[in-house]
């Protein structure tokens, strides 16, 4: 199933998912930088990334290979990945 996705909308939705799944307090859509390195700067671990990947797979009806996790270092890269899969 192909979904027509707008990159800006996609980035906002991925950000919402990350904020929600990681229970980030004091972080909003407007204050979250899509270029922020999720591992090095935000400190998420492989379990957090796996959780986010599962939510994204369900939401966008895609498969994210575990081998691709290292590529998903920031929201912009995740958005590009999802667009590529659709």
C-alpha positions in Angstrom: 0.0 0.0 0.0 1.5 3.3 -1.1 0.9 6.3 1.1 1.3 9.8 -0.3 3.5 11.4 2.3 4.5 15.0 2.7 8.1 15.2 4.2 7.3 18.1 6.6 4.1 16.4 7.9 6.1 13.1 8.2 8.9 14.8 10.2 6.3 16.3 12.6 4.6 12.9 13.1 7.8 11.1 13.7 8.7 13.7 16.2 5.4 13.2 17.9 6.0 9.5 18.1 9.5 10.0 19.5 8.3 12.5 22.2 5.5 10.2 23.1 7.3 6.9 23.1 10.3 8.2 25.0 8.1 10.2 27.4 10.2 13.3 26.8 9.2 16.0 29.2 9.6 19.7 28.4 10.0 18.9 24.7 7.5 20.0 22.1 7.2 19.7 18.3 8.5 23.2 18.0 11.5 22.7 20.3 12.6 19.3 18.9 15.4 19.6 16.3 14.9 17.0 13.5 18.7 17.0 13.0 19.3 16.0 16.6 21.3 12.8 16.8 19.0 10.4 18.6 21.7 8.2 20.0 24.6 10.6 20.7 22.7 13.7 21.7 19.4 12.3 23.0 20.9 9.2 24.5 18.3 6.7 23.2 19.4 3.0 23.4 18.7 0.1 21.0 15.5 -0.9 22.9 14.1 2.7 22.5 15.0 2.6 18.8 13.4 -0.8 18.4 10.2 0.5 20.0 10.1 3.6 17.8 10.8 1.4 14.7 7.8 -0.9 15.6 5.5 2.1 16.0 6.7 3.5 12.6 6.3 0.1 10.9 2.7 -0.1 12.1 1.8 3.5 11.3 3.3 3.5 7.8 2.9 -0.1 6.9 6.6 -0.7 6.2 9.3 -3.0 7.3 12.4 -1.6 9.0 15.2 -4.1 8.9 17.3 -4.2 12.1 20.4 -3.8 10.0 19.0 -0.3 9.0 18.7 0.9 12.6 22.1 2.6 12.5 21.0 4.7 9.5 18.1 6.1 11.5 20.1 8.6 13.5 17.8 11.6 13.4 14.2 12.4 12.5 15.1 13.7 9.0 16.9 10.5 8.1 13.9 8.5 9.5 11.6 10.5 7.3 13.8 9.9 4.2 13.8 6.2 5.0 10.0 6.0 5.3 9.6 7.9 2.0 12.0 5.6 0.3 10.0 2.5 1.6 6.7 4.0 0.3 
